[in-house]
Amino acid sequence: MSEIYRLATIDDAEEQYKVIDGAYESIRELGITFRAANADIDLIRENLLENTSYVLEIDGSIAATISLKNLPELTDLPFLYWFAVLPEFKNQGVGNRLLTYVEEVIVRDTLLASGVVLATSKNHPWLLPMYERKGYQAFHERPLDETDTLVFLKKTLFDQVQLAQ
């Protein structure tokens, strides 16, 4: 089994759409109104052109994806979103490996950011506790829709003292 972590390109739009659509099926079933849950191919292409997206390829096919952008109105740290794992790769550590790669290699070591931010639904039955187990801590909330709240979480990747050394 070969694994490749790489920056996604516009040529990945169709395959990335398949991953996001499949991964967010359970989100749609829960009635959570994440933008990615109802993304079409045009929105996927727009995201690839305007932001940064990374993929984990397994044996030549995209198994997981995550995007990265800035949210200057909320934080100066990079913001991770549209995190998705193809359903056939769930519970195999694929998502963990991609998340760790982006946190450590991209955000910490390349961008030299001291931390990273992501958000999830307060109503989701397991995402919030999962991110907390991975070291993320809630720091901000805002309404997602009339029945749900978006919880923003931050993870410190290194402190400023380490950066100065």
DSSP file (Angstrom, degrees, kcal/mol; ACC not computed):
  #  RESIDUE AA STRUCTURE BP1 BP2  ACC     N-H-->O    O-->H-N    N-H-->O    O-->H-N    TCO  KAPPA ALPHA  PHI   PSI    X-CA   Y-CA   Z-CA
    1    1 A M              0   0    0      0, 0.0     2,-0.4     0, 0.0    57,-0.0   0.000 360.0 360.0 360.0 122.8    0.0    0.0    0.0
    2    2 A S        -     0   0    0      2,-0.0    57,-2.8     0, 0.0     2,-0.4  -0.860 360.0-163.8-104.7 137.6    1.5    3.3   -1.0
    3    3 A E  E     -A   58   0A   0     -2,-0.4     2,-0.4    55,-0.2    55,-0.2  -0.967   6.3-176.8-120.7 133.6    0.6    6.6    0.6
    4    4 A I  E     -A   57   0A   0     53,-2.1    53,-3.1    -2,-0.4     2,-0.5  -0.994  11.3-158.4-131.2 126.0    1.3   10.1   -0.7
    5    5 A Y  E     +A   56   0A   0     -2,-0.4     2,-0.3    51,-0.2    51,-0.2  -0.883  33.5 149.4 -97.7 131.2    0.5   13.3    1.0
    6    6 A R  E     -A   55   0A   0     49,-2.2    49,-2.8    -2,-0.5     2,-0.3  -0.990  51.1 -88.1-158.0 164.7    0.2   16.2   -1.4
    7    7 A L  E     -A   54   0A   0     -2,-0.3    47,-0.3    47,-0.2     2,-0.1  -0.586  49.3-122.3 -71.9 134.0   -1.3   19.5   -2.3
    8    8 A A        -     0   0    0     45,-3.5    45,-0.3    -2,-0.3     2,-0.3  -0.482  26.2-157.6 -77.4 151.2   -4.5   19.1   -4.2
    9    9 A T    >   -     0   0    0     -2,-0.1     3,-2.1    43,-0.1     4,-0.2  -0.753  36.2 -97.8-120.9 171.0   -4.9   20.7   -7.7
   10   10 A I  G >  S+     0   0    0      1,-0.3     3,-1.6    -2,-0.3     4,-0.2   0.792 120.9  67.4 -59.8 -27.4   -7.9   21.7   -9.8
   11   11 A D  G 3  S+     0   0    0      1,-0.3     4,-0.3     2,-0.1    -1,-0.3   0.653  93.0  61.0 -67.2 -14.1   -7.5   18.3  -11.6
   12   12 A D  G <> S+     0   0    0     -3,-2.1     4,-3.2     1,-0.2     5,-0.3   0.436  73.5 103.3 -88.5  -0.7   -8.5   16.6   -8.3
   13   13 A A  H <> S+     0   0    0     -3,-1.6     4,-2.7     1,-0.2     5,-0.2   0.892  80.0  45.4 -54.6 -49.7  -11.9   18.3   -8.2
   14   14 A E  H  > S+     0   0    0     -3,-0.3     4,-1.9    -4,-0.2    -1,-0.2   0.930 118.1  42.6 -61.9 -46.0  -14.0   15.3   -9.3
   15   15 A E  H  > S+     0   0    0     -4,-0.3     4,-1.8     2,-0.2    -1,-0.2   0.883 114.4  51.0 -69.9 -37.3  -12.2   12.8   -7.0
   16   16 A Q  H  X S+     0   0    0     -4,-3.2     4,-2.9     1,-0.2     5,-0.3   0.898 107.0  54.6 -65.8 -39.1  -12.2   15.3   -4.1
   17   17 A Y  H  X S+     0   0    0     -4,-2.7     4,-3.2    -5,-0.3     5,-0.3   0.925 106.2  52.4 -57.6 -44.5  -16.0   15.8   -4.7
   18   18 A K  H  X S+     0   0    0     -4,-1.9     4,-2.0     1,-0.2    -1,-0.2   0.899 111.7  46.3 -59.3 -41.8  -16.5   12.0   -4.4
   19   19 A V  H  X S+     0   0    0     -4,-1.8     4,-2.7     2,-0.2     5,-0.2   0.952 116.3  43.3 -66.1 -49.9  -14.6   12.0   -1.1
   20   20 A I  H  X S+     0   0    0     -4,-2.9     4,-2.3     2,-0.2    -2,-0.2   0.924 114.4  49.6 -64.9 -45.2  -16.4   15.0    0.4
   21   21 A D  H  < S+     0   0    0     -4,-3.2     4,-0.2    -5,-0.3    -1,-0.2   0.926 115.7  43.3 -60.4 -45.1  -19.8   13.9   -0.8
   22   22 A G  H >< S+     0   0    0     -4,-2.0     3,-1.0    -5,-0.3     4,-0.4   0.918 115.3  47.8 -66.6 -43.8  -19.4   10.4    0.6
   23   23 A A  H >< S+     0   0    0     -4,-2.7     3,-0.5     1,-0.2     4,-0.3   0.846 111.6  50.0 -67.6 -34.1  -17.8   11.5    3.9
   24   24 A Y  T 3X S+     0   0    0     -4,-2.3     4,-2.3    -5,-0.2    -1,-0.2   0.361  80.5  96.6 -90.3   6.9  -20.5   14.1    4.6
   25   25 A E  H <> S+     0   0    0     -3,-1.0     4,-2.3    -4,-0.2    -1,-0.2   0.924  85.9  49.1 -59.3 -43.3  -23.4   11.7    4.0
   26   26 A S  H <> S+     0   0    0     -3,-0.5     4,-1.6    -4,-0.4    -1,-0.2   0.841 108.2  54.6 -66.4 -31.3  -23.7   11.1    7.7
   27   27 A I  H  >>S+     0   0    0     -4,-0.3     5,-2.1     2,-0.2     4,-0.5   0.922 108.7  47.9 -65.4 -44.2  -23.6   14.9    8.3
   28   28 A R  H ><5S+     0   0    0     -4,-2.3     3,-1.2     1,-0.2    -2,-0.2   0.910 109.6  53.3 -61.7 -42.0  -26.5   15.4    5.9
   29   29 A E  H 3<5S+     0   0    0     -4,-2.3    -1,-0.2     1,-0.3    -2,-0.2   0.838 107.0  52.1 -63.0 -32.6  -28.4   12.5    7.7
   30   30 A L  H 3<5S-     0   0    0     -4,-1.6    -1,-0.3    -5,-0.2    -2,-0.2   0.571 114.2-120.2 -78.8  -8.8  -27.9   14.3   11.0
   31   31 A G  T <<5 +     0   0    0     -3,-1.2     2,-0.4    -4,-0.5    -3,-0.2   0.704  58.4 154.5  77.4  20.1  -29.3   17.5    9.6
   32   32 A I      < -     0   0    0     -5,-2.1     2,-0.6     1,-0.1    -1,-0.3  -0.694  40.1-142.4 -85.0 132.3  -26.1   19.5   10.2
   33   33 A T        +     0   0    0     -2,-0.4     2,-0.1    -3,-0.1    -1,-0.1  -0.218  37.7 156.1 -97.2  44.9  -25.8   22.4    7.8
   34   34 A F    >>  -     0   0    0     -2,-0.6     4,-0.6     1,-0.1     3,-0.6  -0.439  48.9-127.6 -62.8 142.2  -22.1   22.4    7.0
   35   35 A R  G >4 S+     0   0    0      1,-0.2     3,-1.1     2,-0.2    -1,-0.1   0.894 109.2  55.6 -58.9 -40.6  -21.4   24.0    3.7
   36   36 A A  G >4 S+     0   0    0      1,-0.2     3,-1.5     2,-0.2    -1,-0.2   0.789  92.5  71.4 -64.1 -27.8  -19.3   21.0    2.6
   37   37 A A  G <4 S+     0   0    0     -3,-0.6    -1,-0.2     1,-0.3    -2,-0.2   0.798 112.4  27.3 -62.0 -27.5  -22.3   18.7    3.3
   38   38 A N  G << S+     0   0    0     -3,-1.1    -1,-0.3    -4,-0.6    -2,-0.2   0.055  89.2 142.7-121.6  24.9  -24.1   20.0    0.3
   39   39 A A    <   -     0   0    0     -3,-1.5     2,-0.2     4,-0.1    -3,-0.1  -0.398  33.6-156.2 -67.3 139.7  -21.1   21.1   -1.8
   40   40 A D     >  -     0   0    0     -2,-0.1     4,-2.1     1,-0.0     3,-0.3  -0.566  37.5 -91.0-105.4 178.2  -21.4   20.6   -5.6
   41   41 A I  H  > S+     0   0    0      1,-0.2     4,-2.5     2,-0.2     5,-0.2   0.840 125.4  55.9 -61.5 -34.2  -18.5   20.2   -8.0
   42   42 A D  H  > S+     0   0    0      2,-0.2     4,-2.5     1,-0.2    -1,-0.2   0.900 107.9  47.8 -65.8 -39.8  -18.4   24.0   -8.7
   43   43 A L  H  > S+     0   0    0     -3,-0.3     4,-2.4     2,-0.2    -2,-0.2   0.882 110.8  52.0 -67.1 -37.9  -18.0   24.7   -5.0
   44   44 A I  H  X S+     0   0    0     -4,-2.1     4,-2.3     2,-0.2    -2,-0.2   0.939 111.3  47.0 -61.8 -47.1  -15.2   22.1   -4.8
   45   45 A R  H  X S+     0   0    0     -4,-2.5     4,-2.1     1,-0.2    -2,-0.2   0.918 110.8  52.2 -61.3 -44.0  -13.5   23.8   -7.8
   46   46 A E  H  X S+     0   0    0     -4,-2.5     4,-2.3     1,-0.2     5,-0.2   0.916 109.9  49.1 -58.9 -44.1  -13.9   27.2   -6.2
   47   47 A N  H  X S+     0   0    0     -4,-2.4     4,-2.3     1,-0.2    -1,-0.2   0.907 110.1  50.9 -62.5 -42.1  -12.3   26.0   -3.0
   48   48 A L  H  < S+     0   0    0     -4,-2.3    -1,-0.2     1,-0.2    -2,-0.2   0.855 114.7  43.8 -65.0 -34.2   -9.4   24.4   -4.8
   49   49 A L  H  < S+     0   0    0     -4,-2.1    -2,-0.2    -5,-0.2    -1,-0.2   0.844 122.7  34.7 -78.3 -34.8   -8.8   27.7   -6.7
   50   50 A E  H  < S+     0   0    0     -4,-2.3     2,-0.2    -5,-0.2    -2,-0.2   0.674 122.2  26.1 -98.4 -19.3   -9.1   30.1   -3.8
   51   51 A N  S  < S-     0   0    0     -4,-2.3     2,-0.4    -5,-0.2    18,-0.2  -0.589  84.3 -91.1-131.1-169.9   -7.7   28.1   -0.8
   52   52 A T  E     - B   0  68A   0     16,-2.0    16,-3.3    -2,-0.2     2,-0.4  -0.923  36.9-177.4-113.6 134.9   -5.3   25.3   -0.1
   53   53 A S  E     - B   0  67A   0     -2,-0.4   -45,-3.5   -45,-0.3     2,-0.3  -0.990   7.6-160.3-134.5 140.6   -6.3   21.7    0.0
   54   54 A Y  E     -AB   7  66A   0     12,-3.2    12,-2.1    -2,-0.4     2,-0.3  -0.889   7.0-164.6-119.8 150.7   -4.3   18.6    0.9
   55   55 A V  E     -AB   6  65A   0    -49,-2.8   -49,-2.2    -2,-0.3     2,-0.6  -0.938  17.7-142.0-131.8 155.5   -5.0   15.0    0.1
   56   56 A L  E     -AB   5  64A   0      8,-2.3     7,-3.0    -2,-0.3     8,-1.2  -0.979  23.3-159.6-113.1 115.0   -3.8   11.6    1.2
   57   57 A E  E     -AB   4  62A   0    -53,-3.1   -53,-2.1    -2,-0.6     2,-0.5  -0.794   5.0-165.4 -93.9 135.8   -3.6    9.3   -1.8
   58   58 A I  E >  S-AB   3  61A   0      3,-3.0     3,-1.5    -2,-0.4   -55,-0.2  -0.986  77.1 -17.1-121.6 120.9   -3.6    5.5   -1.1
   59   59 A D  T 3  S-     0   0    0    -57,-2.8    -1,-0.1    -2,-0.5   -56,-0.1   0.872 131.6 -48.8  50.7  42.2   -2.6    3.4   -4.1
   60   60 A G  T 3  S+     0   0    0    -58,-0.3     2,-0.4     1,-0.2    -1,-0.3   0.428 119.4  97.3  86.5  -0.5   -3.1    6.3   -6.5
   61   61 A S  E <  S-B   58   0A   0     -3,-1.5    -3,-3.0   -46,-0.0     2,-0.4  -0.939  80.1-105.8-123.2 146.3   -6.6    7.3   -5.3
   62   62 A I  E     +B   57   0A   0     -2,-0.4    -5,-0.3    -5,-0.3     3,-0.1  -0.547  38.5 169.5 -71.2 122.3   -7.6   10.1   -2.9
   63   63 A A  E     +     0   0A   0     -7,-3.0    23,-3.1    -2,-0.4     2,-0.3   0.669  65.3  10.1-103.7 -25.6   -8.7    8.6    0.4
   64   64 A A  E     -BC  56  85A   0     -8,-1.2    -8,-2.3    21,-0.2    -1,-0.3  -0.991  60.2-170.3-154.5 155.1   -8.9   11.8    2.5
   65   65 A T  E     -BC  55  84A   0     19,-2.6    19,-2.8    -2,-0.3     2,-0.3  -0.985   4.6-179.6-146.4 154.3   -8.8   15.5    2.1
   66   66 A I  E     -B   54   0A   0    -12,-2.1   -12,-3.2    -2,-0.3     2,-0.3  -0.967  15.9-144.7-153.2 142.6   -8.6   18.6    4.2
   67   67 A S  E     -BC  53  81A   0     14,-3.0    14,-2.1    -2,-0.3     2,-0.4  -0.731   7.1-156.5-111.4 161.0   -8.6   22.3    3.3
   68   68 A L  E     +BC  52  80A   0    -16,-3.3   -16,-2.0    -2,-0.3     2,-0.3  -0.999  23.1 143.8-139.4 132.9   -6.8   25.2    4.9
   69   69 A K  E     - C   0  79A   0     10,-2.2    10,-3.0    -2,-0.4     2,-0.4  -0.922  44.5 -92.5-153.7 179.6   -7.5   28.9    4.8
   70   70 A N        -     0   0    0     -2,-0.3     3,-0.1     8,-0.2     6,-0.1  -0.806  18.8-170.4-101.1 144.1   -7.4   32.1    6.9
   71   71 A L    >>  +     0   0    0      6,-0.5     4,-2.6     4,-0.4     3,-2.4  -0.654  13.6 172.6-125.6  72.2  -10.2   33.4    9.0
   72   72 A P  T 34 S+     0   0    0      0, 0.0    -1,-0.1     0, 0.0     5,-0.0   0.726  72.6  64.4 -61.5 -22.6   -8.8   36.8    9.9
   73   73 A E  T 34 S+     0   0    0      1,-0.1     3,-0.1    -3,-0.1    -3,-0.0   0.651 119.8  22.5 -72.3 -12.8  -12.1   37.9   11.6
   74   74 A L  T <4 S-     0   0    0     -3,-2.4     2,-0.3     1,-0.4    -1,-0.1   0.714 128.3  -5.1-120.2 -39.3  -11.6   35.2   14.2
   75   75 A T     <  -     0   0    0     -4,-2.6    -4,-0.4     2,-0.1    -1,-0.4  -0.988  42.2-134.6-157.8 157.3   -7.9   34.2   14.5
   76   76 A D  S    S+     0   0    0     -2,-0.3     3,-0.1    -3,-0.1    -1,-0.1   0.417  82.9  95.6 -94.7  -0.3   -4.5   34.7   13.0
   77   77 A L  S    S-     0   0    0     -6,-0.1    -6,-0.5     1,-0.1    39,-0.2  -0.574  90.7 -91.4 -85.7 152.1   -3.9   30.9   13.1
   78   78 A P        -     0   0    0      0, 0.0    39,-2.6     0, 0.0     2,-0.5  -0.328  39.9-137.3 -60.3 145.1   -4.6   28.7   10.0
   79   79 A F  E     -Cd  69 117A   0    -10,-3.0   -10,-2.2    37,-0.2     2,-0.4  -0.933  10.6-153.9-112.2 124.4   -8.1   27.3    9.8
   80   80 A L  E     +Cd  68 118A   0     37,-3.3    39,-0.5    -2,-0.5     2,-0.3  -0.783  27.5 151.0 -96.4 139.4   -8.8   23.7    8.8
   81   81 A Y  E     +C   67   0A   0    -14,-2.1   -14,-3.0    -2,-0.4     3,-0.1  -0.941  42.9  46.8-157.0 174.3  -12.1   22.7    7.2
   82   82 A W  E     +     0   0A   0     -2,-0.3     2,-0.5     1,-0.2    -1,-0.1   0.886  65.7 176.3  49.6  46.3  -13.7   20.3    4.8
   83   83 A F  E     +     0   0A   0    -17,-0.2     2,-0.3    -3,-0.1   -17,-0.2  -0.706   8.5 166.4 -80.4 122.8  -12.0   17.4    6.5
   84   84 A A  E     -C   65   0A   0    -19,-2.8   -19,-2.6    -2,-0.5     2,-0.4  -1.000  27.5-163.7-147.4 141.1  -13.2   14.2    4.8
   85   85 A V  E     -C   64   0A   0     -2,-0.3   -21,-0.2   -21,-0.2     5,-0.1  -0.992  37.0-108.6-123.6 130.5  -12.3   10.6    4.6
   86   86 A L    >   -     0   0    0    -23,-3.1     3,-2.9    -2,-0.4     4,-0.4  -0.343  34.6-119.8 -54.3 131.2  -13.7    8.3    1.9
   87   87 A P  G >  S+     0   0    0      0, 0.0     3,-1.5     0, 0.0    -1,-0.1   0.801 110.7  60.6 -50.0 -35.7  -16.2    6.0    3.7
   88   88 A E  G 3  S+     0   0    0      1,-0.3    -2,-0.1     3,-0.0   -25,-0.0   0.635 106.5  48.5 -70.0  -9.3  -14.3    2.8    2.7
   89   89 A F  G X >S+     0   0    0     -3,-2.9     3,-1.0   -26,-0.2     5,-0.6   0.352  82.7 127.0-107.5   4.0  -11.3    4.1    4.6
   90   90 A K  T < 5S+     0   0    0     -3,-1.5    -4,-0.0    -4,-0.4   -67,-0.0  -0.264  72.6  17.3 -61.9 148.7  -13.1    5.1    7.8
   91   91 A N  T 3 5S+     0   0    0      1,-0.1    -1,-0.2     0, 0.0    -3,-0.0   0.749  98.0 100.6  61.5  28.0  -11.8    3.7   11.1
   92   92 A Q  T < 5S-     0   0    0     -3,-1.0    -2,-0.1     0, 0.0    -1,-0.1   0.244  99.3-105.4-120.4   9.2   -8.4    2.8    9.5
   93   93 A G  T  >5S+     0   0    0     -4,-0.1     4,-2.3     3,-0.0     5,-0.2   0.497  85.0 124.5  82.1   3.0   -6.4    5.9   10.8
   94   94 A V  H  ><S+     0   0    0     -5,-0.6     4,-2.2     2,-0.2     5,-0.2   0.933  75.1  45.5 -62.9 -47.9   -6.4    7.6    7.4
   95   95 A G  H  > S+     0   0    0     -6,-0.2     4,-2.8     1,-0.2     5,-0.2   0.905 111.9  52.4 -62.6 -42.2   -8.0   10.8    8.7
   96   96 A N  H  > S+     0   0    0      1,-0.2     4,-2.6     2,-0.2    -1,-0.2   0.909 109.4  49.8 -59.5 -42.7   -5.7   10.8   11.7
   97   97 A R  H  X S+     0   0    0     -4,-2.3     4,-2.2     2,-0.2    -2,-0.2   0.914 113.5  44.7 -65.7 -42.5   -2.6   10.5    9.4
   98   98 A L  H  X S+     0   0    0     -4,-2.2     4,-2.6     2,-0.2     5,-0.2   0.930 113.9  49.6 -67.6 -44.2   -3.7   13.3    7.1
   99   99 A L  H  X S+     0   0    0     -4,-2.8     4,-2.8     1,-0.2     5,-0.2   0.930 112.6  47.5 -59.4 -46.3   -4.7   15.6   10.0
  100  100 A T  H  X S+     0   0    0     -4,-2.6     4,-2.8    -5,-0.2     5,-0.4   0.905 111.0  52.0 -62.5 -42.1   -1.3   15.0   11.7
  101  101 A Y  H  X>S+     0   0    0     -4,-2.2     4,-2.1    -5,-0.2     5,-1.2   0.941 113.4  43.0 -59.0 -48.8    0.5   15.6    8.5
  102  102 A V  I  <>S+     0   0    0     -4,-2.6     5,-3.0     3,-0.2     4,-0.3   0.912 116.0  48.6 -67.7 -41.6   -1.2   18.9    7.9
  103  103 A E  I  <>S+     0   0    0     -4,-2.8     5,-2.1    -5,-0.2    -2,-0.2   0.948 125.7  26.3 -60.0 -48.9   -0.9   20.0   11.5
  104  104 A E  I  <>S+     0   0    0     -4,-2.8     5,-2.5    -5,-0.2     6,-0.2   0.952 129.8  32.1 -86.6 -53.0    2.8   19.2   11.8
  105  105 A V  I  <>S+     0   0    0     -4,-2.1     5,-0.6    -5,-0.4    -3,-0.2   0.912 131.5  26.7 -76.5 -43.0    4.4   19.4    8.3
  106  106 A I  I  >XS+     0   0    0     -5,-1.2     5,-2.8    -4,-0.3     4,-0.6   0.964 130.6  29.6 -86.2 -59.9    2.3   22.2    6.8
  107  107 A V  I  4<S+     0   0    0     -5,-3.0     6,-2.6     3,-0.2    -3,-0.2   0.958 131.6  28.2 -71.6 -51.9    1.0   24.3    9.7
  108  108 A R  I  4<S+     0   0    0     -5,-2.1     4,-0.3    -6,-0.3    -3,-0.2   0.968 131.3  29.5 -75.9 -54.4    3.8   24.0   12.2
  109  109 A D  I  4<S+     0   0    0     -5,-2.5    -3,-0.2     2,-0.1    -4,-0.2   0.801 131.5  28.8 -84.8 -29.9    6.9   23.3   10.1
  110  110 A T  I  <<S+     0   0    0     -5,-0.6    -3,-0.2    -4,-0.6    -4,-0.2   0.889 131.7  30.9 -96.4 -51.1    6.2   25.1    6.9
  111  111 A L  S   <S-     0   0    0     -5,-2.8    -3,-0.2     2,-0.1    -4,-0.2   0.647  94.1-139.7 -81.2 -14.5    3.9   28.0    7.9
  112  112 A L        +     0   0    0     -4,-0.3     2,-0.3    -6,-0.3    -4,-0.2   0.821  42.9 160.9  56.4  34.8    5.6   28.2   11.3
  113  113 A A        -     0   0    0     -6,-2.6    -1,-0.2     1,-0.1    -2,-0.1  -0.677  42.6-140.0 -84.9 139.8    2.2   28.8   13.0
  114  114 A S  S    S-     0   0    0     -2,-0.3    43,-3.2    43,-0.1    44,-1.9   0.623  78.2  -4.9 -75.7 -12.2    2.1   28.1   16.7
  115  115 A G  E     - E   0 156A   0     41,-0.3     2,-0.3    42,-0.2    41,-0.2  -0.944  62.6-127.0-164.2-177.4   -1.3   26.5   16.4
  116  116 A V  E     - E   0 155A   0     39,-2.1    39,-2.7    -2,-0.3     2,-0.3  -0.974  14.0-147.7-145.2 153.8   -4.3   25.6   14.3
  117  117 A V  E     +dE  79 154A   0    -39,-2.6   -37,-3.3    -2,-0.3     2,-0.3  -0.932  18.2 165.0-125.9 146.6   -8.0   26.1   14.4
  118  118 A L  E     -dE  80 153A   0     35,-2.2    35,-3.3    -2,-0.3     2,-0.3  -0.918  19.5-141.4-146.0 174.0  -11.0   24.1   13.2
  119  119 A A  E     + E   0 152A   0    -39,-0.5     2,-0.3    -2,-0.3    33,-0.2  -0.975  16.5 174.4-140.3 153.4  -14.7   24.1   13.9
  120  120 A T  E     - E   0 151A   0     31,-2.0    31,-3.4    -2,-0.3     2,-0.3  -0.957  38.5 -83.1-150.5 169.1  -17.5   21.5   14.3
  121  121 A S  E >   - E   0 150A   0     -2,-0.3     3,-0.7    29,-0.2     7,-0.4  -0.549  21.7-145.8 -77.1 134.9  -21.1   21.3   15.1
  122  122 A K  T 3  S+     0   0    0     27,-2.9    -1,-0.1    -2,-0.3    28,-0.1   0.793 102.1  56.1 -66.7 -27.2  -22.1   21.2   18.8
  123  123 A N  T 3  S+     0   0    0     26,-0.3    -1,-0.2     5,-0.0    27,-0.1   0.588  78.0 110.1 -82.8 -10.5  -24.9   18.8   17.8
  124  124 A H    <   -     0   0    0     -3,-0.7     4,-0.4     1,-0.1   -97,-0.0  -0.481  69.5-135.9 -68.6 134.1  -22.7   16.2   16.2
  125  125 A P  S    S+     0   0    0      0, 0.0    -1,-0.1     0, 0.0    -3,-0.0   0.718  88.3   4.7 -68.5 -21.8  -22.6   13.1   18.4
  126  126 A W  S  > S+     0   0    0      3,-0.1     4,-1.7     2,-0.1     5,-0.1   0.553 103.9  84.2-139.6  -9.8  -18.9   12.4   18.3
  127  127 A L  H  > S+     0   0    0      2,-0.2     4,-2.6     1,-0.2     5,-0.2   0.933  91.2  51.4 -67.2 -45.6  -16.8   15.1   16.5
  128  128 A L  H  > S+     0   0    0     -4,-0.4     4,-2.1    -7,-0.4    -1,-0.2   0.947 113.7  43.2 -59.1 -51.3  -16.4   17.5   19.3
  129  129 A P  H  > S+     0   0    0      0, 0.0     4,-2.2     0, 0.0    -1,-0.2   0.871 112.4  55.4 -62.8 -33.8  -15.1   14.9   21.8
  130  130 A M  H  X S+     0   0    0     -4,-1.7     4,-1.1     2,-0.2    -2,-0.2   0.943 109.6  44.9 -63.0 -47.3  -12.9   13.4   19.1
  131  131 A Y  H  <>S+     0   0    0     -4,-2.6     5,-2.3     1,-0.2     3,-0.2   0.875 111.0  54.2 -65.5 -36.0  -11.2   16.8   18.4
  132  132 A E  H ><5S+     0   0    0     -4,-2.1     3,-1.6    -5,-0.2    -1,-0.2   0.898 105.2  53.5 -63.7 -39.4  -10.8   17.4   22.2
  133  133 A R  H 3<5S+     0   0    0     -4,-2.2    -1,-0.2     1,-0.3    -2,-0.2   0.796 104.2  57.3 -63.2 -27.5   -9.0   14.0   22.5
  134  134 A K  T 3<5S-     0   0    0     -4,-1.1    -1,-0.3    -3,-0.2    -2,-0.2   0.347 130.9 -93.5 -86.4   6.1   -6.6   15.2   19.8
  135  135 A G  T < 5S+     0   0    0     -3,-1.6    21,-0.4     1,-0.3     2,-0.3   0.517  79.4 138.9  99.1   6.0   -5.7   18.2   21.9
  136  136 A Y      < -     0   0    0     -5,-2.3     2,-0.4    19,-0.1    -1,-0.3  -0.614  33.7-160.3 -84.3 144.5   -8.1   20.8   20.5
  137  137 A Q  E     -F  154   0A   0     17,-2.5    17,-2.7    -2,-0.3     2,-0.1  -0.989  21.2-115.2-128.4 133.8   -9.8   23.2   23.0
  138  138 A A  E     +F  153   0A   0     -2,-0.4    15,-0.3    15,-0.3     3,-0.1  -0.375  41.4 157.9 -64.1 139.0  -13.0   25.2   22.4
  139  139 A F  E     +     0   0A   0     13,-2.6     2,-0.3     1,-0.4    14,-0.2   0.441  59.6  22.6-138.9  -9.5  -12.5   29.0   22.4
  140  140 A H  E     -F  152   0A   0     12,-1.2    12,-3.2     2,-0.0    -1,-0.4  -0.987  54.6-165.2-159.4 148.2  -15.4   30.5   20.4
  141  141 A E  E     +F  151   0A   0     -2,-0.3    10,-0.2    10,-0.2     8,-0.0  -0.979   9.8 169.8-134.4 150.4  -19.0   29.7   19.4
  142  142 A R  E     -F  150   0A   0      8,-1.8     8,-3.4    -2,-0.3    -2,-0.0  -0.974  44.7 -84.1-152.0 154.7  -21.4   31.1   16.8
  143  143 A P  E     -F  149   0A   0      0, 0.0     6,-0.3     0, 0.0     3,-0.1  -0.319  29.9-173.5 -61.0 137.0  -24.7   30.0   15.5
  144  144 A L  E    S-     0   0A   0      4,-2.3     2,-0.2     1,-0.4     5,-0.2   0.806  72.5 -33.5 -92.6 -43.8  -24.6   27.5   12.6
  145  145 A D  E >  S-F  148   0A   0      3,-1.4     3,-0.6  -113,-0.0    -1,-0.4  -0.836  85.7 -65.2-156.7-166.6  -28.3   27.6   12.0
  146  146 A E  T 3  S+     0   0    0     -2,-0.2     3,-0.0     1,-0.2     0, 0.0   0.661 132.5  29.8 -69.3 -13.6  -31.5   28.1   14.1
  147  147 A T  T 3  S+     0   0    0      1,-0.0     2,-0.3     0, 0.0    -1,-0.2   0.393 115.2  55.9-123.7   2.6  -30.9   24.8   16.0
  148  148 A D  E <   - F   0 145A   0     -3,-0.6    -4,-2.3   -26,-0.0    -3,-1.4  -0.930  59.9-142.9-140.4 158.9  -27.1   24.3   16.1
  149  149 A T  E     - F   0 143A   0     -2,-0.3   -27,-2.9    -6,-0.3     2,-0.6  -0.962  15.5-134.8-123.8 138.6  -23.9   26.0   17.2
  150  150 A L  E     -EF 121 142A   0     -8,-3.4    -8,-1.8    -2,-0.4     2,-0.6  -0.839  21.7-155.9 -91.7 122.7  -20.5   26.0   15.5
  151  151 A V  E     -EF 120 141A   0    -31,-3.4   -31,-2.0    -2,-0.6     2,-0.4  -0.891   2.5-151.2-104.5 122.2  -17.8   25.4   18.0
  152  152 A F  E     -EF 119 140A   0    -12,-3.2   -13,-2.6    -2,-0.6   -12,-1.2  -0.793  15.3-168.1 -93.7 132.9  -14.3   26.7   17.1
  153  153 A L  E     -EF 118 138A   0    -35,-3.3   -35,-2.2    -2,-0.4     2,-0.4  -0.928   6.7-155.7-124.8 146.1  -11.4   24.8   18.6
  154  154 A K  E     -EF 117 137A   0    -17,-2.7   -17,-2.5    -2,-0.4     2,-0.4  -0.941   2.2-163.7-122.7 142.0   -7.7   25.6   18.8
  155  155 A K  E     -E  116   0A   0    -39,-2.7   -39,-2.1    -2,-0.4     2,-0.5  -0.994  17.6-136.9-124.8 127.5   -4.7   23.3   19.1
  156  156 A T  E     -E  115   0A   0     -2,-0.4   -41,-0.3   -21,-0.4     3,-0.1  -0.715  19.8-179.5 -82.2 126.7   -1.3   24.6   20.2
  157  157 A L  S    S-     0   0    0    -43,-3.2     2,-0.3    -2,-0.5   -42,-0.2   0.753  70.6 -16.3 -97.7 -31.6    1.4   23.1   18.0
  158  158 A F  S    S-     0   0    0    -44,-1.9    -1,-0.4   -50,-0.0     2,-0.2  -0.939  70.3-114.8-162.8 156.9    4.3   24.8   19.7
  159  159 A D    >>  -     0   0    0     -2,-0.3     4,-1.5    -3,-0.1     3,-0.6  -0.534  33.0-106.5 -94.7 166.5    4.7   27.8   22.0
  160  160 A Q  H 3> S+     0   0    0      1,-0.2     4,-1.6     2,-0.2     5,-0.1   0.759 117.3  62.8 -64.0 -25.7    6.5   31.0   21.1
  161  161 A V  H 3> S+     0   0    0      1,-0.2     4,-0.8     2,-0.2    -1,-0.2   0.919 103.1  49.4 -64.5 -42.7    9.4   30.1   23.4
  162  162 A Q  H X4 S+     0   0    0     -3,-0.6     3,-0.7     1,-0.2    -2,-0.2   0.887 108.1  54.5 -62.0 -38.5   10.1   27.1   21.2
  163  163 A L  H 3< S+     0   0    0     -4,-1.5    -1,-0.2     1,-0.2    -2,-0.2   0.861 104.9  53.7 -63.7 -36.1   10.0   29.3   18.1
  164  164 A A  H 3<        0   0    0     -4,-1.6    -1,-0.2     1,-0.2    -2,-0.2   0.688 360.0 360.0 -73.8 -18.3   12.6   31.6   19.6
  165  165 A Q    <<        0   0    0     -4,-0.8    -1,-0.2    -3,-0.7    -2,-0.2   0.474 360.0 360.0 -80.1 360.0   15.1   28.8   20.2
